[in-house]
Every structure is written in C-alpha cells, then in structure tokens.
Amino acid sequence: MDTPLNLGPQGADSASFANLADTSLLDYTDWARTTNRFARLELVRQFYAVDPVDDKQRISAAVGSYQANPWGLHDMHGNVSEWTHSAYLPYPFRADAPRHTSPDTRKVVRGASWYDRADLARSGCRTSYWPWQRVFDVGFRVVCEAD
C-alpha cells in the first residue's frame, strides 16, 4: 500500500470501506441541531473528510458491513477505536521506559471510530485513555485462530 488508508488516498470516499464520521452525524448529534441546515453542516464539517460522504451508519455497525481490504480483513479502519495494552508514552520511546505497567498508566487507543474523521483512522494516529475510563466509541478486537 502506498496510501495511509487501504481505501485510497486521503480524501477518498470512505463510505463503502469504513464506518467513519460523515454526514450521518447530523442525524445523531444534538449539539449540531439548528434551524439552518447549512449551519448544521458547518458545525460538523470538521468530522468528515469528503463532503458529502454517508456510510449509512450513525454509530457502530455490524462487523463485516463494509468491503474487506486487499488482504480480506474487515473493519481495519473505523467502526470503533481499539484499546491496546501499550502504555501511552511520548515519542521517541526510550529503551528503559515501562511498556505495560501499572493501571495508573494511560493506554494507547488506535484505529478511529464512527465518530472520527478518515485522516485519524490510519495506524500511525493514536490517542490515550485511562484503563478504567468508559469511552463510547472504543472497543477491542478478538482474534481467533482458524482451523
């Protein structure tokens, strides 16, 4: 791949590949409701990469609802962000820095969700939350060995 996302260059229409923030947020976010539709669009324009992208999902979608990437994997971008076990540490990492230590360490979240723009869905983007923190658009991935 020579692009940050498997769906093509930044700004490509992500609607058939990933559940990311788009015009469907207009139907969900109470804070974006005004009497003027243009004003509503301006309030949420920061969330979606292509105007008007609409993947037909306001929040998380069933797994496999979108096209697979070239390796047959679904939902590698969007839907829900993924918790990782990694401690959130500044770059560049130091060899002596703890990696997976105490519950007092913020943990890395990657992958972007239905609430994030496409440019935040690449693997190089990360954010962090406390391990005990409840977050409405973050989950985890279950991996099972195939027979």
N, C-alpha and C positions, 0 to 999 in steps of 0.2 A: 504494500500500500504506500502510496506517495502523498496521501492526504491525512489530515488529523483524525478524520472520522471515516468509517467504512462506507458511508452513504455518499461520499463525494467531497468536493471542495467546500470550504466554509461558505455558507450562504445557500447551499443546495437545498432543494425541497426535501425535508426530512420526513414528511407525513407518512410515507409507506414503509419507512425503515425504523422509526423510533418514536416513542411516546415522549415528546419534549414539549416545553412550554410553547403555546401558539395561541391563535385566536379563540380557542375553546376556553381559555382562561376568562374571557369576557363573560361567559355564562356562569362562572364559578365564583369569582372574586367579588364579594360585596363592596369592597373598598373601591372597585373600579366602576361601580354603577353610578351613572349620572344621566340627566335627561338628554344630553347631547352625545350621540354615538361617536362622533369624531373625537370628542374629549375623552371618552372611554378608551378609544384606540390609543390615544396619546399616552394615557396613564399606564397601559400595559405593553406598549411597543418595546420597551427595554427587554421584555422576556422572550420574544420570538425573533428568530433570525431571518425569516423570509416572510414578507407580507403579501398575501395572506396565506400562511400555512395553517392547515387544520387537519390533525390526525384523528379527529372524531372522538377523542377521549378527554374528559375533563380532569380525571385523576388517574390512578394506576389502571393498567389494562391487564387482561389475562396474559399469562406467559405465552409467547409464540404468536401474538396477534399481528406482528409485523414481519416483513421479509427477513430472512436469515442473511448473515454476512457471507462473504465468499467461502468461509470455512464451515458453513452450516450452523453457526451459533446464532441464537435469537437474543434479543434484548441486551446487547452489549453496550448500547447507548440508551439512556433514558429509562423510563418507567419508574424505577426507584433507585436512589443512590445506594451504594453498598458500603456497609460498615467493613472496616478491615481490622486486623489485630494489631496493626502497626501504631506505635506511638507517634503523635504529631510533633515532629522535630523540624527545626529550621534547616534549610539547605545551606551549604553543603553539609552532609552528615559527617559526624566525627566517629572514628572507629571506637572510641571509648564511651560513646553516648548509649544510654539504655534504649533498647528497641521495644520490648514488650513487658513493661514492668508493672508498676502499681496501678490500681484503679483511680489514682489521682492524676493520671496522665490522659490528656485528650487523645482520642483515637482518630485516625485518618478515615475520611469518607471520600469515595471516588465514584465516578460514573454518571453523575447528573440524574435528575428525575423529571417527572412530568411538569415540574414547577421551575425547571432550569432551561436557559437558552442552549441552543445547539453548540455554541462555542465553549460551553462549560462541560460538555459531555465527553471530551477527549480524556484519555487515561492520564495525561500529564497534569490535569487540573485536580486539585484536592482541596478539601476543607476539613474541619475537625469539629467534633462534639465530645462532651464528657461521656464516658461509658454508661452512666446512669440516666443520661438525658433522653427524654422521649422526643422524637422528631417525626413529623407527619409524613415525610416523603423519603425516608431512609429505611432500608431493609437489609437482607443478606441473601447470598446466593448459596444454594445447596448443590453440591456436586456429587453425583452417584456414578460409580464405575459401571460401564456397560458389560454385559456378558459376552 
